[in-house]
Amino acid sequence: MNQNNGQDSLDVFVSRLLRAKGQADEPSMHARLLEKLNDKIDNAILMALPGDKLDYLEQSIDDGSLTEDRVKSVLENSGINSDEVITGALEEFRDDYMTGALAW
């Protein structure tokens, strides 16, 4: 998926969550939710990575060699189903938001 298309999809997801909860889709709330959603997805992907891949990324951060291409390569070769991980993160985020369990 193209990164811009993915971000557009997340924007739509957040707008729908706000409407479903009967709240106005005002810019500051939308931005806060979108930031939390992106964090949730990033965390879910990192937690799904095998230990050796996570160690490799951490080493790349430590030695300053981490690039977007390196992250993409690690994810593509990690053996995880990123679509499944992202879907799970979206569902959990939705449930947490709708029940008021989302930490602010």
FENTA-V315095 format. One record per pair of residues at least 12 apart in sequence whose ideal C-beta (glycine too) atoms are under 7 Angstrom apart, sorted by the first residue. I is the first residue (numbers start at 1). GAP is how many residues later the second one is. Records with the same first field share a line. If there is no record, write none. Layout:
I: GAP + GAP
This chain:
10: 24 + 27
11: 23
13: 77
14: 16 + 19 + 20 + 23
15: 15
17: 16 + 77 + 80
18: 12
20: 78
21: 77
36: 66
37: 56
40: 49 + 53
41: 45 + 48
44: 41 + 44 + 45
45: 30 + 37 + 40
48: 32 + 37
49: 29 + 31
50: 28 + 29
53: 21 + 25
56: 18
57: 14 + 17
